[in-house]
Amino acid sequence: MESLKGSIVETIFRNYENGYTVALLETKDEVITLTGTFSRDVSGESIEVFGKRVNHPKYGEQFQVDMYSTILPTDLEQIENYLSSGLIKGVGKHTAKKIVKVFKENTFDIIQNTPEKLTDIEGIGEKKADMIAKSFQEQADVKEIMMFLQSHNISTNYSIKIYKEYGKNTINVIKDNPYRLAEEIYGIGFKLADKIAASLGVEKDSPYRISSGVKYVLAEYALRGHTYTPYKSLVKATAELLETSVNNIEDEIRNMAFTDKIHIETLDSELVVYYLPYHTAEVNVCKNLINLANTDQGISEEEVFMYLESDEDNSIALTDMQKEAVVQSIINGVTVITGGPGTGKTTIILSILKIFEKMNKKVLLCAPTGRAAKRITESTGREAKTIHRLLEYAFGEDDSNLTFNKNENSPLDCHAIIVDEMSMVDILLMNNLLKALKRGTRLIIVGDVDQLPSVGAGNVLADIIKSNTIKTIRLDMIFRQSQGSMIVQNAHAVNKGTMPLLNKKDSDFYFIRANNTSSIVELIVELYKERLPSKYGFISMKDIQVLSPMKKGDAGVIELNKKIQAAVNPPSKMKREKTFGKYTFRTGDKVMQVKNNYQTEWKLTDNNFVTGEGIYNGDIGSIIFIDETEQEMHVLFDDEKEVVYSFSQLDELILAYATTVHKSQGSEFPVIIMPMVWGPPMLLT
């Protein structure tokens, strides 16, 4: 890593949101352009930068800064420049000149150690002297904090996030408990926090370390869908992770239970451990479901059948099973309707809506994702919202804690609510939804229990059905419009454990054999780029989606994205690009949002007056513009929402030519290409 020392003679550009800066550094040998993230404006300062020289295709040689530190100047003119740079409150050029004229090379020492002497200068009273001293100390604090963070191999981007969170207390917070970073700073997980802790000399058997390790293992189980972890498994996994004694771990688990961070109980003769929010959510969901289910809705089956019969002349005829689903949904407090593709779930929802409308009952429609909500809006002609929007999400004072305005104190105003794609709803979201329902509200749950469970913890739909306490209608008949689809037929065949039909002539399902993974990848790229568009007229970016069961490996999402990107959107002098992490983003690329960001602003491209907030995990769009000067990337999503991302936000995006099956859940695409390579059986189900 190369280092340079010099003075910032000009700041060409600074993004005050993310700290990205382009500036000119004058050293004793040269004037060179610096690019990088700085925690503050360094105009006029003497600094030492660490990084590497790069050659920009448009702007020539630049120095890419990874770390930097401020050097207090010793030259009188530079001291004046530093004081008047705007960093020190209450000091302009005129005041700086007067201070330096009196104190000369001792200026900084006077400000730091005997600031009362500043009052000897005309125009500086006690109040102003105190302001100058405090401001000077703040700059020293920032320098110390940034150097402290960078000395522990924390990148500038993360350093800025940490400093924004903890301010002048940053060093004390991290020295006291570096594991707070894993819980409070997005992007810093346990393993990185553990490295920082090790560099600070934190003992392996520190209670902070063990507590954080326990939470990490619980979180890993939650990522696999589990709301609790068997006690023995938790202890064993934590001991392996931390390389510390089982006794220490068991002691800390007991302490965490005593302080209500976790909950321990016995299930089916086995001791299990919950992260407390999951246990609270499970208890509340059970209680609220039973309360809703046990509420008399005051209408009989006969009355509902009368509504159905009055509608049969001008609507699609329902089968007996579909009629049963409609009736049960209206007479019960809670009803589950489950079935695979093509079994008529949407038709049932439409019939339920029509009857409630005849009864003058207000019904709300929702789904876990924006794409699923959009699809139900299109199929029913009624507005559907994401569950988060329906519950009116909000944030606490620190802009990090997600809350909902709709809750037990301010419930939703409706007689019934229909939740589609229920298999994607996790236990925490279900808890928040149920808290917002008044007793007497009908809850109608629709979903395919055989789909992949939610990404978050809790297999809610399957568990509700298995409980046998909630009225459940299972749909197993494939309707006429779906009977010709080999996709639908094969989905049901696989679900039943029978061999699907492959390569039926002129069908919508086709299987191509290949000898090895390399051949599979080459074939996928060929199908995506040439064969499917040329034969059927599909637009690759818009119509074709590659789905892989896995992220890693030659046929995994990461490598497939690189291969497809290279084929359909290669580098070009006409296209701007930005490398961030393992991805190089290029104008025209297909991308996906990978975390819910409820505060990201968007505008509709066809109407700049329509704006809003919220981009969600799984939303797909394309890059329409990359602005190096402003350090921004513009993405147009499928629903015509344009979002401007600062470069520091690019960890929220990935390439999306290929994505995992899990990420695609709740979505529909005209064409799917899926590699099937030998791997863990779980991934191939």
N, C-alpha and C positions, 0 to 999 in steps of 0.2 A: 504494500500500500504506500503510495507516494504522499508526501506532505509538502505544503507550501505555506510561507508566511508572508503577510503583506497587509495592505490597507484596502478597504472597499471604497473605491473612488466613485462608483456609480451603481445604483440599483436600477436595472433595466425593467424588471418586472417582479412583483410580489403578490402572491395569492394569499390574502389575509385569513382565508378560511382554513387552508391546509398547510400554510407556511412555505409553499414552494416558491423559490426565488431564483432569478437570473440576475447576476451582478458581475461587475468588473473588479478583479483583484489586481492591485499593482504590487508586484514584488520588486526586489532590487534588480531582477533580470528581465522582467517582462510584464505585460498587462494581459491577463487571460480571463476568459469568461467562465464564471462558476455557475453550475446548476445544481440544485439540491433543496432539501427541506431544512429550513432554519426556524427555530422556535420563536424568533422575533426579528424585527428589522435591524440589520447589521450595518446600515449605511454609515460611512465615515469611520467605522471601527477598524482596529488592527486585529487580525484574526490569524489563526493557524488552521488550515483545512487538511483533511485526510481523505484520500480517494484515489481516482485514476483519471488519466487523460483519455478522452474519447473524441472521435471525429464525426461530427454531425454532418449529414449529407448536404444540408442547406447552410448551416451557420459555421461550419469549419471546426477547428480544434476547440474543445471545451474541457473543463475539469469537473468531473462528476463527484460531488461531495458526499461522502458517507458519514463523516463526523467532523466536528469543528470545535474550537475553543477560542474564547476572546482573549486577546493580549492587551493589557492596559498600556497605552502609548507612553513614551518617555519624552518624545519631542514636543516642545511647547505648542507648536502649531497644531499637532495632532491631538494634544490634550484639549485645546480649544475646540477642535472639530468634534471630539467625542462628547464634550459637555453640551455642545449646542446641536447635537445630532437629533434631539427630540427624545432620547432615551431618559434624560434626567429632567424631571418635571421642574418647572420654574426657572430653567436656564435657557436663554436664547443666546444669539451671537454676541450681543452687547455685554450681557452679564458674564458670559464665559470669558470674554476678553479681559474684563475687570478682575475676575477671580484669578486667572492665570498670571496677570501682570503683578498681583500682590504675592501670590504663593509659589509661583513658578513650578519647579519640579516636585515640590511638596504638596501640590494641589490635592491629589487623591488621598494622601495621608491625612491632610487636614479635614477633608470632607468625611472620611471614614472614622477618624478617631477623636478629633476636636472640632466638630461642626459649628460650635458656638463662635469660633473665630471668624466665621463667614460674616457675622454681623458687623465686623470692622469695615466691611465694604459698603459704600453708599448704595442705598436701595435694597439692601438685604436685611430684613428684620428677623426676629426669632422664629416667627411662623414659617417664613420662606426658607430660612436656614435648615429648619427641621424637615421641611418638604424635600429639599435637595438631598439631605443626608439619607432620608428614608428611600427616596427614589434610587440613589446610588447603591444602597444596600440591596434593594430589590433586584437590580441588575446583577449584582454579585451573587445573589441567591440563585437566580436563573442560570448563570454560568456554572455555578457549583453543581446545581441539580443536573444540568445537561451533561456535564463531564462525568458526574457520578453514574448516571444511567448508561452513558456510552462506554464507560470503563467496564461495565458488566455486560457488554455486547448486546445492548438493547438498541435497536435501530432508531434513527431520528424520528420516523413516523410514529413508532410506539412511544418514544420519549415524549413527544408532544401530547399524545393522548393521555399519558400518565400525568404529565405536568398539569394539563387542563383539569384532570380529575382531583388531584391532591394539592396543587398549588405549592406554596412555600413549605408545606408539611411533607412534601414528596419523600425526601430522604429519610425522615423519621418514620413515616408510614412503612416504607419498604424495609428499613432496617428492623423495625419492630416485628413485622409479619409480611415477608415478601409474597406469601401465598394469597394475600388479598388480591394481587394482580390477576390471578387465575379466575377469580370470581367476579371481579369488578371492571376489568379492562377487556373489551371484546377483542378476540384474536390471540390473547395470551392464555394459553392453557396451563394445566398443571406441570407438564414436563419442562416448559420454558421457565415457569416460576421456580421450579425445583433447581434448575441450573443457576438461576440468579441467586437463590438461597444458598446453594453450595459455594458460590463465589464469595458470598458474604460470611461464610463460615458457620452457617446454621447447622446444628448437630443433626445427625441422621435420626435420632430418637426425639427430636423436638416435638412437643404436643401440636404446634402449628402445622408441622410437616405431616404428622400422622393424620391429623384431622382433615387436612386438605387431600391427602392420599385416599382416605376413606370416601370422601365426597367424590373424588375422581372415579373410583371404582364403581360407586353407586351410579354416577352419571354414565359410565360406560355401559352398565346394565340397562339403564334407561334408554340409551341410544338403540339398544336391541329390542326395546318395547316393554321391558320389565319395570313394574312400579316398585318392586322390592327385590332384595337379593338374599339368598340363603345365608345365614350367619357364618357358617363354616366356609362357604365359598368366598364371602367378603373378607374374612380374616386371611385366608390363604392367598387370595389375589393381592391384597394390600401388602402382606408380608413379602411377596415376590417383587412387587413394584418398588417398595421402599428399602428392601434388604435390611429389615430390622426385626426385632423379636416379636413373636406372637403375643407374648405377655404385654408388651408395650401397646400393641394395637388393641387388644381386648380392653385394657385399662382406658384407652382414649375413646373407644366405642361406648363404654359405660358412661364416661363423662359427657359425651355428646348426647346420649339419651337423657341424662340427668338435666342437661341445659336445653332440652327440647330442640335440638338440631336434627335428630333422627328419632324414629319410633321403632321399638322392638316388640314383637309379639310372636305367638306360636300359631302356625297355620298347618293343619293336617299333620300334627305331631312334629313339625319342623320349626325351629327358631328362624325367623326372618327379620330383615332390617329394611325399613323404609326411610328414604329421605322425607322429612316431615311433610312438606307440601303435597307429596303424592298420597300419603296416608290420609291426610285431611280431605283431599279431593275424593278419594275412594269412598270414605265414610259419607260425605255430603251427597255424592252422586246416588248412592244406594238409598239414602233417606229421602231425597227429593224425588227420585223416580217412583218409589213406593207411595209417597204422598200424592203425586199426580195420578198414578194408576188407580188409587183407591177412591178418587173423587167421582161421584155420580154425575154424569153429563146430562141427565134429564131427557134423554131421547131413546126411543126403542128401535129395534131392528126393523120392525114393520114400517115405522115412519121413514127411515132412511130408504127402504126399498120403494116406498111411494115416490120419493124424490128421484130415485134411479129410473123407475118406470116412466115418469113424466119426461125424462130426458132422452129416452131410447130412440124416439122418432128422429131426432136431429143430432145424434152423435154416434160415435163408433160403438158398436155392440160389444159388451163386455162378456167374458167367459164367467162361469160360476165362481171360479177362484178369484178373478178380478173383482167381481161384485162383493165377495166375502171380504176382500181387502178394504174396499171402500167403506163397507158397512162398519167393520170393526174399527176403522180409523175414526169414525164419527161417534160411535157409541162409547168408546173407551178413552180413558185419560191418556194412556200411552200405548202406541201400537208400533210394531216393527214390520216393515215390508221388505223382504230380502229375496233376491233372485239374480241370476246371471244375466249376461247380455242378451237382448232380444226377448225378454220374458214379459215385457209390457209394463214396466214400472212407471214410465212417463205417462202412459195412458191412464193409469190409476190415479196419479197425481192430478191430472187434468179433471178427471171425474170428481175427485174430492173437492177441488177448487170450485167447480160449478155448483156442487151441492151447498157448500158453505156460503157461496154468494147468494143462492136462493134463500138461505136461512138468515141473510144479512149479518153474517159473522165475518169479522176481520181476520184474515189469514196472512201470516208472514212466511216468506220463502227464503231459505238460506242454504249455504254450502260452505265447506271449509276453505276453498280456494277461489280466487277470482275467476279462473277459467271454468271451474265447475258451476259457479254462480251465473256466469255469462251463458253457459249452455242451457241451464234450466230456464233462464229468461227467454232464450230463443225458442225453446220447445213448448213453453206454456203461454207466452205472450204476457206474462206478469213479471213485475220487477222482483229479482232475487238479489240478495246481498251476501257478501262474505259474513261469516259469523262475527268476525271482529268489527266490521262496519255496523252490523246490526246492533251489537252491544255498545257501540260508540266508544271505541278505545281511546285512551288518553294516557298521559305520562305524568309522573310525579315532578317535583321541583327540579330534580337533577336530570330530567329528560331521559332517564334510563328505565325506571320501574313502570312497566305496563300495567295500567288499570282499566276498568270499564265503568263508564257512567251509568250503564244499565246494570242493575244488581238488585239484591233483595230490598233495598231502600227506594229504588226507582225502577220498578219492573217494566218489562215490555208491555205495550198496550195492544193486546190482541186476544182473540178467542182460541186461536190455534196457530201452531208453527210447524212447518214441514222442513225437515233437515235432510237434504240429499247428500249422496256420497258419504254416508256416515262412517264407513270403514276408515276414513282418513282423520277422524276426530279423535284426539288423544284425551286422556283423563283430566288434564288441567283445563282444557278448553271446554270440555263437557261440563265440568263443575261450574265454570263461569256462566255458561248458557243456562243451566238449570237454576242457578241463583237468581236469574233475571226473569223467571217465569212465575206468574201468580198462580196460586192454587186454583184449580179449575180450568187452567189452560190445557188444551189438548196438544200433546206432543206426538208428531208422526215422524218416525225415523225410517228413512229409505236408504238402502245400500246393498252391496253385494258382499256377503260375509266371506266369500271365498277369494276376494281381492286381498292384496297385501295389506297388512295392518298399518296403522298410522305410523308416521316417522317418530312422533313423540311417544312417551311412555303410555302404556295401557291399550289393550285390545278391546276397546269399549263395546263395539257392536257385537263381536263374538261373545263376550262375557254376558251381555244383556240377554242374548238369545239362549246361552247355556244355562242361565239362572232359572229358566222356566217360570218366571214370575210375571213376565210382560207378554201380552198377547202378540204372537208372531205369526205372520202369513208367509209361507215359503212358496215362491213361484218357480215352477219347473217346466212349464210349457213354452216352447219356442214358437213365436207367431209367424204367420204366413210370410210377412215381408222380410223376416230374418231367416226363414227356412232355407232360402237359396244361398245364403252366405256360408261358405265353408269356414270363415273365421269364427262365426258364432257357433257353428256345429262342432268345430274342433276345440273351441274353448270349453264347451260342455263335455266333450269326450275326454279331454285331459283332466278335467275336474272329477270325472267319474273313474279315472284310472284306466281308460281304454285307449287304444292306439288311434291317433288322429289320422284322417285320410290325407295323403300327401299327393300333390301334383295332379289333382283332378282337372281335366281339361277345361279351360275357360273359366276357372274359378277365381275367387279373390284371395286364395291362400296358395302359396307356392313354396316348395322346399328345394333348395339347390345344394347338392352335396359337394364338398371340397375335401381335399386330402389333408390339409394342415391349416394351422391358424393363419399363416402368412397368406395363403391362397384365399381364405375367407375375407381377410382385410382388403386385399386387392379387389375382390369381387364386390364388396360393399361400396368401395370408392367408385368403381365402374358403374354399378347400378345407380348410385346417387347422382353422379355427374352426367352420365351419358345414356344408359340403356332405358331407364324409366322415363326420363324427360323426352327422349327422341321417339319412343314407341307410343307412349300414352299422353304426351303433352303436359306432364306434371312440371311445375316450377319447383326445382330442388329446395330452395330456401324456404318456400312457403308451404309446400305440400308434403315433403318427405322428411320423416324423422327416424333416425337410427336409435334404437334402444338396445342397451347391453345390460346383462344381469350383473356386471361387475364394473368397478372403477378402474382397477389396475390390470396389468397384463397387456399383451399385444392386441387383444380384441376387447380391451376395456375402454371405458369412456375417454380417459385422458389421451391415450394413443390414437384412438379413432378420430377424435377431434383434430389432432395435429395432422393426420393423414388427409382427412377430408378438406380441412382448411387449405393445406398445401395444394390440393387438386383444384378446388373451386374458387379460392380467393387467395392466390399467391401474392408475394410481395410485389410492389410496383411503385415506380416513381410518382404515380398519380394517386397512390393511396398512403395515407398517414397511418402510423402504427405506434403502439405503446406496449412495452413489455412490463408485466407486473406478475411477480411470482413465477409460476410455471407456465403461464400463458402469455402469448403475444397477441394483443388485440389489434385488429386491422379494420379500417373503414370497409363496411359491407359484411362484416362477420355476424353470424347468428350467435346470440348470447342469451344466458339465463340468469335471472336474479336467484341467489341461493340463500337469502335470509329475509325474513319479514322486516321491512323498514317502514314503519307507519308514519314517519315524519318526512320521508323523501317527497319533494314537491314535483308535480307533473303539470303539463298543460296539453290540451287537445290540439293537434296540429292543424285541424281545419277551423279552429276557433280559439284564438289566443286568449279570449276573455274567460274561457272555461278552464279553471285550474282546480287542483285538489292535492291531497296528500295520500301516500300509501302505495308502495310497490311490494309485491309479495313473493315469497319463496315459490319458485316454479314458473314465474312469469317469463315469457320468451319474447325477445325482440331482436332488432338488428342495429348495428352501429352505423349512424348516419354521418357523424362528424367527430374528428379528434382535433382538439385545439391545444397545440403545444404551448402557445403563449399564455393562455388562460388556465392551462393545466386542467382541462375538462374533456369529458367524452359524452357525446350526445347519443342516446339510445331511443329508438322508436319501437314501442311495444305493439303487440298484435292488436290491441284495442285502441290504436292511434294515440296513445299517451306518449308524449316526449318527455324524457327525463334527462337532466344534465347531472352527470357524476363528476365530482372532483377526483383527481387521480388517487387521492388517499382513500377513496371509497371503492376502488376497483377490486378489493377483496370480496365484495358482494356479488361479483359477476364471474361467470365461467363461460367458455365456449359451449355452444349448444347444438352443433351439428349432430352430436351424439349425446345421449343422456341416459341415466339409469332408469330401469323400469319403475323404481320407487318414485323418482322425481316426476315421472310422467303421469302418475296416477291422477285420475279425475280429468285427464285431457283426452281429446280425440284428434286424430290426424288422418288425412286421406290415404297416406301410404306409410307403412312401418317396415323397416328393415332391421332384422335382429340376428346377430351372430349367436350360434349355438355351439360352443366349444366345451370340451370335457372340463369339468370343474366340480366344486362342492355341490352335492345334490340339493342343498337348501337354495342355492342360487338359481337352480334350473326348474324350480316348481312354479 
